[in-house]
Amino acid sequence: MKKNKLSGTKAFGEKTPEFALATGEAQKFRHRYSTIDGFPDSEVPKTFDLRNISGYDFTGNVRDQGPCGSCFTMSFIQ
């Protein structure tokens, strides 16, 4: 498993079969339907957890922003 040198966690975008499988699973609806109007309600998953898509965790570590007020930005980019 490839690790990020700074955090010691998995590096996003790694070139592994596990990452390719998880990315394909995460993007399967994007490739199946050209617009949101063609996406049937019956296809909407009951749950979608970025912490475990085919065994891959797409989330990063929780960061303490302290009193700087960057929580909105951090929540968006994380």
mmCIF file of the N, C-alpha and C atoms, coordinates in Angstrom:
data_MODEL
# 
_entry.id   MODEL 
# 
loop_
_atom_site.group_PDB 
_atom_site.id 
_atom_site.type_symbol 
_atom_site.label_atom_id 
_atom_site.label_alt_id 
_atom_site.label_comp_id 
_atom_site.label_asym_id 
_atom_site.label_entity_id 
_atom_site.label_seq_id 
_atom_site.pdbx_PDB_ins_code 
_atom_site.Cartn_x 
_atom_site.Cartn_y 
_atom_site.Cartn_z 
_atom_site.occupancy 
_atom_site.B_iso_or_equiv 
_atom_site.pdbx_formal_charge 
_atom_site.auth_seq_id 
_atom_site.auth_comp_id 
_atom_site.auth_asym_id 
_atom_site.auth_atom_id 
_atom_site.pdbx_PDB_model_num 
ATOM 1   N N  . MET A 1 1  ? 0.841   -1.171 0.000   1.00 0.00 ? 1  MET A N  1 
ATOM 2   C CA . MET A 1 1  ? 0.000   0.000  0.000   1.00 0.00 ? 1  MET A CA 1 
ATOM 3   C C  . MET A 1 1  ? 0.891   1.241  0.000   1.00 0.00 ? 1  MET A C  1 
ATOM 4   N N  . LYS A 1 2  ? 0.646   2.165  -0.887  1.00 0.00 ? 2  LYS A N  1 
ATOM 5   C CA . LYS A 1 2  ? 1.427   3.390  -0.983  1.00 0.00 ? 2  LYS A CA 1 
ATOM 6   C C  . LYS A 1 2  ? 1.016   4.340  0.133   1.00 0.00 ? 2  LYS A C  1 
ATOM 7   N N  . LYS A 1 3  ? 1.988   4.939  0.806   1.00 0.00 ? 3  LYS A N  1 
ATOM 8   C CA . LYS A 1 3  ? 1.706   5.856  1.909   1.00 0.00 ? 3  LYS A CA 1 
ATOM 9   C C  . LYS A 1 3  ? 2.115   7.272  1.532   1.00 0.00 ? 3  LYS A C  1 
ATOM 10  N N  . ASN A 1 4  ? 1.369   8.241  2.049   1.00 0.00 ? 4  ASN A N  1 
ATOM 11  C CA . ASN A 1 4  ? 1.714   9.640  1.915   1.00 0.00 ? 4  ASN A CA 1 
ATOM 12  C C  . ASN A 1 4  ? 2.892   9.919  2.837   1.00 0.00 ? 4  ASN A C  1 
ATOM 13  N N  . LYS A 1 5  ? 3.949   10.522 2.333   1.00 0.00 ? 5  LYS A N  1 
ATOM 14  C CA . LYS A 1 5  ? 5.162   10.748 3.134   1.00 0.00 ? 5  LYS A CA 1 
ATOM 15  C C  . LYS A 1 5  ? 4.919   11.674 4.315   1.00 0.00 ? 5  LYS A C  1 
ATOM 16  N N  . LEU A 1 6  ? 3.994   12.615 4.169   1.00 0.00 ? 6  LEU A N  1 
ATOM 17  C CA . LEU A 1 6  ? 3.757   13.573 5.244   1.00 0.00 ? 6  LEU A CA 1 
ATOM 18  C C  . LEU A 1 6  ? 2.873   13.020 6.351   1.00 0.00 ? 6  LEU A C  1 
ATOM 19  N N  . SER A 1 7  ? 1.794   12.365 5.985   1.00 0.00 ? 7  SER A N  1 
ATOM 20  C CA . SER A 1 7  ? 0.836   11.922 7.001   1.00 0.00 ? 7  SER A CA 1 
ATOM 21  C C  . SER A 1 7  ? 0.963   10.452 7.363   1.00 0.00 ? 7  SER A C  1 
ATOM 22  N N  . GLY A 1 8  ? 1.624   9.658  6.518   1.00 0.00 ? 8  GLY A N  1 
ATOM 23  C CA . GLY A 1 8  ? 1.722   8.231  6.779   1.00 0.00 ? 8  GLY A CA 1 
ATOM 24  C C  . GLY A 1 8  ? 0.484   7.456  6.374   1.00 0.00 ? 8  GLY A C  1 
ATOM 25  N N  . THR A 1 9  ? -0.501  8.139  5.797   1.00 0.00 ? 9  THR A N  1 
ATOM 26  C CA . THR A 1 9  ? -1.725  7.475  5.363   1.00 0.00 ? 9  THR A CA 1 
ATOM 27  C C  . THR A 1 9  ? -1.643  7.199  3.866   1.00 0.00 ? 9  THR A C  1 
ATOM 28  N N  . LYS A 1 10 ? -2.634  6.498  3.346   1.00 0.00 ? 10 LYS A N  1 
ATOM 29  C CA . LYS A 1 10 ? -2.660  6.209  1.916   1.00 0.00 ? 10 LYS A CA 1 
ATOM 30  C C  . LYS A 1 10 ? -2.642  7.506  1.112   1.00 0.00 ? 10 LYS A C  1 
ATOM 31  N N  . ALA A 1 11 ? -1.893  7.533  0.051   1.00 0.00 ? 11 ALA A N  1 
ATOM 32  C CA . ALA A 1 11 ? -1.817  8.696  -0.821  1.00 0.00 ? 11 ALA A CA 1 
ATOM 33  C C  . ALA A 1 11 ? -2.971  8.649  -1.811  1.00 0.00 ? 11 ALA A C  1 
ATOM 34  N N  . PHE A 1 12 ? -3.717  9.743  -1.931  1.00 0.00 ? 12 PHE A N  1 
ATOM 35  C CA . PHE A 1 12 ? -4.828  9.795  -2.865  1.00 0.00 ? 12 PHE A CA 1 
ATOM 36  C C  . PHE A 1 12 ? -4.294  9.743  -4.287  1.00 0.00 ? 12 PHE A C  1 
ATOM 37  N N  . GLY A 1 13 ? -4.931  8.953  -5.121  1.00 0.00 ? 13 GLY A N  1 
ATOM 38  C CA . GLY A 1 13 ? -4.552  8.849  -6.508  1.00 0.00 ? 13 GLY A CA 1 
ATOM 39  C C  . GLY A 1 13 ? -3.481  7.813  -6.762  1.00 0.00 ? 13 GLY A C  1 
ATOM 40  N N  . GLU A 1 14 ? -3.300  6.936  -5.798  1.00 0.00 ? 14 GLU A N  1 
ATOM 41  C CA . GLU A 1 14 ? -2.265  5.918  -5.974  1.00 0.00 ? 14 GLU A CA 1 
ATOM 42  C C  . GLU A 1 14 ? -2.582  5.014  -7.147  1.00 0.00 ? 14 GLU A C  1 
ATOM 43  N N  . LYS A 1 15 ? -1.570  4.468  -7.718  1.00 0.00 ? 15 LYS A N  1 
ATOM 44  C CA . LYS A 1 15 ? -1.712  3.596  -8.892  1.00 0.00 ? 15 LYS A CA 1 
ATOM 45  C C  . LYS A 1 15 ? -1.745  2.140  -8.447  1.00 0.00 ? 15 LYS A C  1 
ATOM 46  N N  . THR A 1 16 ? -2.868  1.742  -7.835  1.00 0.00 ? 16 THR A N  1 
ATOM 47  C CA . THR A 1 16 ? -3.019  0.368  -7.383  1.00 0.00 ? 16 THR A CA 1 
ATOM 48  C C  . THR A 1 16 ? -4.329  -0.191 -7.928  1.00 0.00 ? 16 THR A C  1 
ATOM 49  N N  . PRO A 1 17 ? -4.435  -1.500 -8.033  1.00 0.00 ? 17 PRO A N  1 
ATOM 50  C CA . PRO A 1 17 ? -5.697  -2.096 -8.475  1.00 0.00 ? 17 PRO A CA 1 
ATOM 51  C C  . PRO A 1 17 ? -6.849  -1.766 -7.517  1.00 0.00 ? 17 PRO A C  1 
ATOM 52  N N  . GLU A 1 18 ? -6.559  -1.674 -6.208  1.00 0.00 ? 18 GLU A N  1 
ATOM 53  C CA . GLU A 1 18 ? -7.604  -1.363 -5.222  1.00 0.00 ? 18 GLU A CA 1 
ATOM 54  C C  . GLU A 1 18 ? -8.166  0.037  -5.444  1.00 0.00 ? 18 GLU A C  1 
ATOM 55  N N  . PHE A 1 19 ? -7.273  0.992  -5.719  1.00 0.00 ? 19 PHE A N  1 
ATOM 56  C CA . PHE A 1 19 ? -7.720  2.361  -5.966  1.00 0.00 ? 19 PHE A CA 1 
ATOM 57  C C  . PHE A 1 19 ? -8.539  2.429  -7.248  1.00 0.00 ? 19 PHE A C  1 
ATOM 58  N N  . ALA A 1 20 ? -8.090  1.756  -8.293  1.00 0.00 ? 20 ALA A N  1 
ATOM 59  C CA . ALA A 1 20 ? -8.819  1.748  -9.560  1.00 0.00 ? 20 ALA A CA 1 
ATOM 60  C C  . ALA A 1 20 ? -10.210 1.146  -9.390  1.00 0.00 ? 20 ALA A C  1 
ATOM 61  N N  . LEU A 1 21 ? -10.323 0.055  -8.637  1.00 0.00 ? 21 LEU A N  1 
ATOM 62  C CA . LEU A 1 21 ? -11.619 -0.573 -8.387  1.00 0.00 ? 21 LEU A CA 1 
ATOM 63  C C  . LEU A 1 21 ? -12.542 0.372  -7.618  1.00 0.00 ? 21 LEU A C  1 
ATOM 64  N N  . ALA A 1 22 ? -12.019 0.999  -6.570  1.00 0.00 ? 22 ALA A N  1 
ATOM 65  C CA . ALA A 1 22 ? -12.829 1.899  -5.751  1.00 0.00 ? 22 ALA A CA 1 
ATOM 66  C C  . ALA A 1 22 ? -13.256 3.135  -6.541  1.00 0.00 ? 22 ALA A C  1 
ATOM 67  N N  . THR A 1 23 ? -12.368 3.675  -7.352  1.00 0.00 ? 23 THR A N  1 
ATOM 68  C CA . THR A 1 23 ? -12.708 4.842  -8.169  1.00 0.00 ? 23 THR A CA 1 
ATOM 69  C C  . THR A 1 23 ? -13.807 4.488  -9.166  1.00 0.00 ? 23 THR A C  1 
ATOM 70  N N  . GLY A 1 24 ? -13.693 3.324  -9.779  1.00 0.00 ? 24 GLY A N  1 
ATOM 71  C CA . GLY A 1 24 ? -14.730 2.875  -10.712 1.00 0.00 ? 24 GLY A CA 1 
ATOM 72  C C  . GLY A 1 24 ? -16.076 2.716  -10.034 1.00 0.00 ? 24 GLY A C  1 
ATOM 73  N N  . GLU A 1 25 ? -16.069 2.174  -8.824  1.00 0.00 ? 25 GLU A N  1 
ATOM 74  C CA . GLU A 1 25 ? -17.309 2.010  -8.054  1.00 0.00 ? 25 GLU A CA 1 
ATOM 75  C C  . GLU A 1 25 ? -17.896 3.373  -7.691  1.00 0.00 ? 25 GLU A C  1 
ATOM 76  N N  . ALA A 1 26 ? -17.055 4.306  -7.272  1.00 0.00 ? 26 ALA A N  1 
ATOM 77  C CA . ALA A 1 26 ? -17.524 5.639  -6.874  1.00 0.00 ? 26 ALA A CA 1 
ATOM 78  C C  . ALA A 1 26 ? -18.092 6.413  -8.063  1.00 0.00 ? 26 ALA A C  1 
ATOM 79  N N  . GLN A 1 27 ? -17.583 6.157  -9.264  1.00 0.00 ? 27 GLN A N  1 
ATOM 80  C CA . GLN A 1 27 ? -17.995 6.915  -10.442 1.00 0.00 ? 27 GLN A CA 1 
ATOM 81  C C  . GLN A 1 27 ? -18.931 6.151  -11.378 1.00 0.00 ? 27 GLN A C  1 
ATOM 82  N N  . LYS A 1 28 ? -19.437 5.011  -10.932 1.00 0.00 ? 28 LYS A N  1 
ATOM 83  C CA . LYS A 1 28 ? -20.237 4.186  -11.845 1.00 0.00 ? 28 LYS A CA 1 
ATOM 84  C C  . LYS A 1 28 ? -21.486 4.887  -12.359 1.00 0.00 ? 28 LYS A C  1 
ATOM 85  N N  . PHE A 1 29 ? -22.120 5.711  -11.550 1.00 0.00 ? 29 PHE A N  1 
ATOM 86  C CA . PHE A 1 29 ? -23.332 6.400  -12.005 1.00 0.00 ? 29 PHE A CA 1 
ATOM 87  C C  . PHE A 1 29 ? -22.992 7.503  -12.991 1.00 0.00 ? 29 PHE A C  1 
ATOM 88  N N  . ARG A 1 30 ? -21.843 8.121  -12.798 1.00 0.00 ? 30 ARG A N  1 
ATOM 89  C CA . ARG A 1 30 ? -21.410 9.187  -13.698 1.00 0.00 ? 30 ARG A CA 1 
ATOM 90  C C  . ARG A 1 30 ? -21.245 8.662  -15.126 1.00 0.00 ? 30 ARG A C  1 
ATOM 91  N N  . HIS A 1 31 ? -20.757 7.453  -15.242 1.00 0.00 ? 31 HIS A N  1 
ATOM 92  C CA . HIS A 1 31 ? -20.536 6.875  -16.558 1.00 0.00 ? 31 HIS A CA 1 
ATOM 93  C C  . HIS A 1 31 ? -21.809 6.260  -17.150 1.00 0.00 ? 31 HIS A C  1 
ATOM 94  N N  . ARG A 1 32 ? -22.746 5.928  -16.289 1.00 0.00 ? 32 ARG A N  1 
ATOM 95  C CA . ARG A 1 32 ? -23.966 5.269  -16.756 1.00 0.00 ? 32 ARG A CA 1 
ATOM 96  C C  . ARG A 1 32 ? -25.019 6.257  -17.251 1.00 0.00 ? 32 ARG A C  1 
ATOM 97  N N  . TYR A 1 33 ? -25.068 7.463  -16.663 1.00 0.00 ? 33 TYR A N  1 
ATOM 98  C CA . TYR A 1 33 ? -26.096 8.445  -17.019 1.00 0.00 ? 33 TYR A CA 1 
ATOM 99  C C  . TYR A 1 33 ? -25.435 9.751  -17.432 1.00 0.00 ? 33 TYR A C  1 
ATOM 100 N N  . SER A 1 34 ? -25.862 10.306 -18.544 1.00 0.00 ? 34 SER A N  1 
ATOM 101 C CA . SER A 1 34 ? -25.235 11.528 -19.048 1.00 0.00 ? 34 SER A CA 1 
ATOM 102 C C  . SER A 1 34 ? -25.732 12.780 -18.322 1.00 0.00 ? 34 SER A C  1 
ATOM 103 N N  . THR A 1 35 ? -26.956 12.736 -17.782 1.00 0.00 ? 35 THR A N  1 
ATOM 104 C CA . THR A 1 35 ? -27.488 13.880 -17.032 1.00 0.00 ? 35 THR A CA 1 
ATOM 105 C C  . THR A 1 35 ? -28.194 13.370 -15.777 1.00 0.00 ? 35 THR A C  1 
ATOM 106 N N  . ILE A 1 36 ? -28.385 14.261 -14.839 1.00 0.00 ? 36 ILE A N  1 
ATOM 107 C CA . ILE A 1 36 ? -29.080 13.893 -13.600 1.00 0.00 ? 36 ILE A CA 1 
ATOM 108 C C  . ILE A 1 36 ? -30.549 13.558 -13.883 1.00 0.00 ? 36 ILE A C  1 
ATOM 109 N N  . ASP A 1 37 ? -31.102 14.129 -14.929 1.00 0.00 ? 37 ASP A N  1 
ATOM 110 C CA . ASP A 1 37 ? -32.503 13.852 -15.275 1.00 0.00 ? 37 ASP A CA 1 
ATOM 111 C C  . ASP A 1 37 ? -32.720 12.400 -15.671 1.00 0.00 ? 37 ASP A C  1 
ATOM 112 N N  . GLY A 1 38 ? -31.694 11.755 -16.188 1.00 0.00 ? 38 GLY A N  1 
ATOM 113 C CA . GLY A 1 38 ? -31.809 10.359 -16.581 1.00 0.00 ? 38 GLY A CA 1 
ATOM 114 C C  . GLY A 1 38 ? -31.541 9.380  -15.458 1.00 0.00 ? 38 GLY A C  1 
ATOM 115 N N  . PHE A 1 39 ? -31.204 9.885  -14.296 1.00 0.00 ? 39 PHE A N  1 
ATOM 116 C CA . PHE A 1 39 ? -30.864 9.050  -13.144 1.00 0.00 ? 39 PHE A CA 1 
ATOM 117 C C  . PHE A 1 39 ? -32.137 8.669  -12.391 1.00 0.00 ? 39 PHE A C  1 
ATOM 118 N N  . PRO A 1 40 ? -32.566 7.410  -12.457 1.00 0.00 ? 40 PRO A N  1 
ATOM 119 C CA . PRO A 1 40 ? -33.823 7.019  -11.800 1.00 0.00 ? 40 PRO A CA 1 
ATOM 120 C C  . PRO A 1 40 ? -33.676 6.933  -10.275 1.00 0.00 ? 40 PRO A C  1 
ATOM 121 N N  . ASP A 1 41 ? -34.729 7.281  -9.583  1.00 0.00 ? 41 ASP A N  1 
ATOM 122 C CA . ASP A 1 41 ? -34.724 7.236  -8.113  1.00 0.00 ? 41 ASP A CA 1 
ATOM 123 C C  . ASP A 1 41 ? -34.380 5.850  -7.591  1.00 0.00 ? 41 ASP A C  1 
ATOM 124 N N  . SER A 1 42 ? -34.756 4.831  -8.318  1.00 0.00 ? 42 SER A N  1 
ATOM 125 C CA . SER A 1 42 ? -34.502 3.463  -7.866  1.00 0.00 ? 42 SER A CA 1 
ATOM 126 C C  . SER A 1 42 ? -33.003 3.127  -7.826  1.00 0.00 ? 42 SER A C  1 
ATOM 127 N N  . GLU A 1 43 ? -32.186 3.896  -8.515  1.00 0.00 ? 43 GLU A N  1 
ATOM 128 C CA . GLU A 1 43 ? -30.738 3.676  -8.554  1.00 0.00 ? 43 GLU A CA 1 
ATOM 129 C C  . GLU A 1 43 ? -29.996 4.382  -7.419  1.00 0.00 ? 43 GLU A C  1 
ATOM 130 N N  . VAL A 1 44 ? -30.660 5.293  -6.724  1.00 0.00 ? 44 VAL A N  1 
ATOM 131 C CA . VAL A 1 44 ? -29.996 6.030  -5.644  1.00 0.00 ? 44 VAL A CA 1 
ATOM 132 C C  . VAL A 1 44 ? -29.672 5.051  -4.518  1.00 0.00 ? 44 VAL A C  1 
ATOM 133 N N  . PRO A 1 45 ? -28.391 4.954  -4.126  1.00 0.00 ? 45 PRO A N  1 
ATOM 134 C CA . PRO A 1 45 ? -28.045 4.004  -3.065  1.00 0.00 ? 45 PRO A CA 1 
ATOM 135 C C  . PRO A 1 45 ? -28.628 4.426  -1.718  1.00 0.00 ? 45 PRO A C  1 
ATOM 136 N N  . LYS A 1 46 ? -28.969 3.454  -0.895  1.00 0.00 ? 46 LYS A N  1 
ATOM 137 C CA . LYS A 1 46 ? -29.498 3.763  0.437   1.00 0.00 ? 46 LYS A CA 1 
ATOM 138 C C  . LYS A 1 46 ? -28.436 4.409  1.301   1.00 0.00 ? 46 LYS A C  1 
ATOM 139 N N  . THR A 1 47 ? -27.191 4.009  1.121   1.00 0.00 ? 47 THR A N  1 
ATOM 140 C CA . THR A 1 47 ? -26.072 4.625  1.843   1.00 0.00 ? 47 THR A CA 1 
ATOM 141 C C  . THR A 1 47 ? -24.915 4.830  0.874   1.00 0.00 ? 47 THR A C  1 
ATOM 142 N N  . PHE A 1 48 ? -24.082 5.797  1.181   1.00 0.00 ? 48 PHE A N  1 
ATOM 143 C CA . PHE A 1 48 ? -22.876 6.062  0.400   1.00 0.00 ? 48 PHE A CA 1 
ATOM 144 C C  . PHE A 1 48 ? -21.845 6.592  1.382   1.00 0.00 ? 48 PHE A C  1 
ATOM 145 N N  . ASP A 1 49 ? -20.831 5.827  1.642   1.00 0.00 ? 49 ASP A N  1 
ATOM 146 C CA . ASP A 1 49 ? -19.852 6.166  2.668   1.00 0.00 ? 49 ASP A CA 1 
ATOM 147 C C  . ASP A 1 49 ? -18.462 6.242  2.047   1.00 0.00 ? 49 ASP A C  1 
ATOM 148 N N  . LEU A 1 50 ? -17.908 7.439  1.954   1.00 0.00 ? 50 LEU A N  1 
ATOM 149 C CA . LEU A 1 50 ? -16.592 7.618  1.353   1.00 0.00 ? 50 LEU A CA 1 
ATOM 150 C C  . LEU A 1 50 ? -15.472 6.981  2.174   1.00 0.00 ? 50 LEU A C  1 
ATOM 151 N N  . ARG A 1 51 ? -15.793 6.521  3.383   1.00 0.00 ? 51 ARG A N  1 
ATOM 152 C CA . ARG A 1 51 ? -14.782 5.835  4.201   1.00 0.00 ? 51 ARG A CA 1 
ATOM 153 C C  . ARG A 1 51 ? -14.587 4.395  3.764   1.00 0.00 ? 51 ARG A C  1 
ATOM 154 N N  . ASN A 1 52 ? -15.518 3.851  2.969   1.00 0.00 ? 52 ASN A N  1 
ATOM 155 C CA . ASN A 1 52 ? -15.389 2.467  2.542   1.00 0.00 ? 52 ASN A CA 1 
ATOM 156 C C  . ASN A 1 52 ? -16.107 2.261  1.206   1.00 0.00 ? 52 ASN A C  1 
ATOM 157 N N  . ILE A 1 53 ? -15.391 2.491  0.136   1.00 0.00 ? 53 ILE A N  1 
ATOM 158 C CA . ILE A 1 53 ? -15.906 2.194  -1.193  1.00 0.00 ? 53 ILE A CA 1 
ATOM 159 C C  . ILE A 1 53 ? -15.033 1.070  -1.728  1.00 0.00 ? 53 ILE A C  1 
ATOM 160 N N  . SER A 1 54 ? -15.602 -0.110 -1.779  1.00 0.00 ? 54 SER A N  1 
ATOM 161 C CA . SER A 1 54 ? -14.866 -1.313 -2.184  1.00 0.00 ? 54 SER A CA 1 
ATOM 162 C C  . SER A 1 54 ? -13.595 -1.488 -1.358  1.00 0.00 ? 54 SER A C  1 
ATOM 163 N N  . GLY A 1 55 ? -13.681 -1.152 -0.071  1.00 0.00 ? 55 GLY A N  1 
ATOM 164 C CA . GLY A 1 55 ? -12.543 -1.329 0.829   1.00 0.00 ? 55 GLY A CA 1 
ATOM 165 C C  . GLY A 1 55 ? -11.548 -0.188 0.833   1.00 0.00 ? 55 GLY A C  1 
ATOM 166 N N  . TYR A 1 56 ? -11.804 0.882  0.093   1.00 0.00 ? 56 TYR A N  1 
ATOM 167 C CA . TYR A 1 56 ? -10.876 2.009  0.020   1.00 0.00 ? 56 TYR A CA 1 
ATOM 168 C C  . TYR A 1 56 ? -11.451 3.198  0.766   1.00 0.00 ? 56 TYR A C  1 
ATOM 169 N N  . ASP A 1 57 ? -10.619 3.888  1.542   1.00 0.00 ? 57 ASP A N  1 
ATOM 170 C CA . ASP A 1 57 ? -11.028 5.053  2.316   1.00 0.00 ? 57 ASP A CA 1 
ATOM 171 C C  . ASP A 1 57 ? -10.589 6.314  1.575   1.00 0.00 ? 57 ASP A C  1 
ATOM 172 N N  . PHE A 1 58 ? -11.562 7.070  1.048   1.00 0.00 ? 58 PHE A N  1 
ATOM 173 C CA . PHE A 1 58 ? -11.256 8.300  0.316   1.00 0.00 ? 58 PHE A CA 1 
ATOM 174 C C  . PHE A 1 58 ? -11.157 9.522  1.221   1.00 0.00 ? 58 PHE A C  1 
ATOM 175 N N  . THR A 1 59 ? -11.380 9.354  2.508   1.00 0.00 ? 59 THR A N  1 
ATOM 176 C CA . THR A 1 59 ? -11.333 10.497 3.419   1.00 0.00 ? 59 THR A CA 1 
ATOM 177 C C  . THR A 1 59 ? -9.929  10.701 3.956   1.00 0.00 ? 59 THR A C  1 
ATOM 178 N N  . GLY A 1 60 ? -9.675  11.880 4.448   1.00 0.00 ? 60 GLY A N  1 
ATOM 179 C CA . GLY A 1 60 ? -8.388  12.196 5.058   1.00 0.00 ? 60 GLY A CA 1 
ATOM 180 C C  . GLY A 1 60 ? -8.517  12.239 6.564   1.00 0.00 ? 60 GLY A C  1 
ATOM 181 N N  . ASN A 1 61 ? -7.408  12.484 7.215   1.00 0.00 ? 61 ASN A N  1 
ATOM 182 C CA . ASN A 1 61 ? -7.417  12.584 8.669   1.00 0.00 ? 61 ASN A CA 1 
ATOM 183 C C  . ASN A 1 61 ? -8.144  13.853 9.111   1.00 0.00 ? 61 ASN A C  1 
ATOM 184 N N  . VAL A 1 62 ? -8.762  13.805 10.278  1.00 0.00 ? 62 VAL A N  1 
ATOM 185 C CA . VAL A 1 62 ? -9.411  14.975 10.850  1.00 0.00 ? 62 VAL A CA 1 
ATOM 186 C C  . VAL A 1 62 ? -8.321  15.949 11.266  1.00 0.00 ? 62 VAL A C  1 
ATOM 187 N N  . ARG A 1 63 ? -8.506  17.210 10.948  1.00 0.00 ? 63 ARG A N  1 
ATOM 188 C CA . ARG A 1 63 ? -7.514  18.230 11.291  1.00 0.00 ? 63 ARG A CA 1 
ATOM 189 C C  . ARG A 1 63 ? -8.116  19.229 12.255  1.00 0.00 ? 63 ARG A C  1 
ATOM 190 N N  . ASP A 1 64 ? -7.347  19.601 13.242  1.00 0.00 ? 64 ASP A N  1 
ATOM 191 C CA . ASP A 1 64 ? -7.779  20.601 14.213  1.00 0.00 ? 64 ASP A CA 1 
ATOM 192 C C  . ASP A 1 64 ? -7.383  21.973 13.684  1.00 0.00 ? 64 ASP A C  1 
ATOM 193 N N  . GLN A 1 65 ? -8.369  22.795 13.363  1.00 0.00 ? 65 GLN A N  1 
ATOM 194 C CA . GLN A 1 65 ? -8.081  24.129 12.846  1.00 0.00 ? 65 GLN A CA 1 
ATOM 195 C C  . GLN A 1 65 ? -7.908  25.157 13.953  1.00 0.00 ? 65 GLN A C  1 
ATOM 196 N N  . GLY A 1 66 ? -8.157  24.718 15.189  1.00 0.00 ? 66 GLY A N  1 
ATOM 197 C CA . GLY A 1 66 ? -8.039  25.660 16.305  1.00 0.00 ? 66 GLY A CA 1 
ATOM 198 C C  . GLY A 1 66 ? -9.054  26.779 16.155  1.00 0.00 ? 66 GLY A C  1 
ATOM 199 N N  . PRO A 1 67 ? -8.736  27.965 16.628  1.00 0.00 ? 67 PRO A N  1 
ATOM 200 C CA . PRO A 1 67 ? -9.697  29.075 16.587  1.00 0.00 ? 67 PRO A CA 1 
ATOM 201 C C  . PRO A 1 67 ? -9.656  29.879 15.287  1.00 0.00 ? 67 PRO A C  1 
ATOM 202 N N  . CYS A 1 68 ? -9.045  29.376 14.221  1.00 0.00 ? 68 CYS A N  1 
ATOM 203 C CA . CYS A 1 68 ? -8.857  30.195 13.014  1.00 0.00 ? 68 CYS A CA 1 
ATOM 204 C C  . CYS A 1 68 ? -10.129 30.381 12.195  1.00 0.00 ? 68 CYS A C  1 
ATOM 205 N N  . GLY A 1 69 ? -11.141 29.547 12.392  1.00 0.00 ? 69 GLY A N  1 
ATOM 206 C CA . GLY A 1 69 ? -12.396 29.719 11.657  1.00 0.00 ? 69 GLY A CA 1 
ATOM 207 C C  . GLY A 1 69 ? -12.402 29.095 10.274  1.00 0.00 ? 69 GLY A C  1 
ATOM 208 N N  . SER A 1 70 ? -11.498 28.166 10.021  1.00 0.00 ? 70 SER A N  1 
ATOM 209 C CA . SER A 1 70 ? -11.435 27.560 8.687   1.00 0.00 ? 70 SER A CA 1 
ATOM 210 C C  . SER A 1 70 ? -12.266 26.288 8.578   1.00 0.00 ? 70 SER A C  1 
ATOM 211 N N  . CYS A 1 71 ? -13.142 26.013 9.548   1.00 0.00 ? 71 CYS A N  1 
ATOM 212 C CA . CYS A 1 71 ? -13.870 24.743 9.558   1.00 0.00 ? 71 CYS A CA 1 
ATOM 213 C C  . CYS A 1 71 ? -14.727 24.555 8.306   1.00 0.00 ? 71 CYS A C  1 
ATOM 214 N N  . PHE A 1 72 ? -15.298 25.625 7.775   1.00 0.00 ? 72 PHE A N  1 
ATOM 215 C CA . PHE A 1 72 ? -16.126 25.490 6.563   1.00 0.00 ? 72 PHE A CA 1 
ATOM 216 C C  . PHE A 1 72 ? -15.258 25.084 5.385   1.00 0.00 ? 72 PHE A C  1 
ATOM 217 N N  . THR A 1 73 ? -14.106 25.716 5.245   1.00 0.00 ? 73 THR A N  1 
ATOM 218 C CA . THR A 1 73 ? -13.197 25.380 4.158   1.00 0.00 ? 73 THR A CA 1 
ATOM 219 C C  . THR A 1 73 ? -12.671 23.967 4.298   1.00 0.00 ? 73 THR A C  1 
ATOM 220 N N  . MET A 1 74 ? -12.252 23.603 5.497   1.00 0.00 ? 74 MET A N  1 
ATOM 221 C CA . MET A 1 74 ? -11.711 22.269 5.729   1.00 0.00 ? 74 MET A CA 1 
ATOM 222 C C  . MET A 1 74 ? -12.765 21.197 5.485   1.00 0.00 ? 74 MET A C  1 
ATOM 223 N N  . SER A 1 75 ? -13.994 21.439 5.905   1.00 0.00 ? 75 SER A N  1 
ATOM 224 C CA . SER A 1 75 ? -15.039 20.429 5.695   1.00 0.00 ? 75 SER A CA 1 
ATOM 225 C C  . SER A 1 75 ? -15.332 20.260 4.213   1.00 0.00 ? 75 SER A C  1 
ATOM 226 N N  . PHE A 1 76 ? -15.194 21.328 3.440   1.00 0.00 ? 76 PHE A N  1 
ATOM 227 C CA . PHE A 1 76 ? -15.436 21.240 2.010   1.00 0.00 ? 76 PHE A CA 1 
ATOM 228 C C  . PHE A 1 76 ? -14.329 20.472 1.303   1.00 0.00 ? 76 PHE A C  1 
ATOM 229 N N  . ILE A 1 77 ? -13.083 20.758 1.618   1.00 0.00 ? 77 ILE A N  1 
ATOM 230 C CA . ILE A 1 77 ? -11.982 20.126 0.891   1.00 0.00 ? 77 ILE A CA 1 
ATOM 231 C C  . ILE A 1 77 ? -11.638 18.738 1.424   1.00 0.00 ? 77 ILE A C  1 
ATOM 232 N N  . GLN A 1 78 ? -12.055 18.408 2.626   1.00 0.00 ? 78 GLN A N  1 
ATOM 233 C CA . GLN A 1 78 ? -11.777 17.083 3.166   1.00 0.00 ? 78 GLN A CA 1 
ATOM 234 C C  . GLN A 1 78 ? -12.827 16.129 2.695   1.00 0.00 ? 78 GLN A C  1 
# 
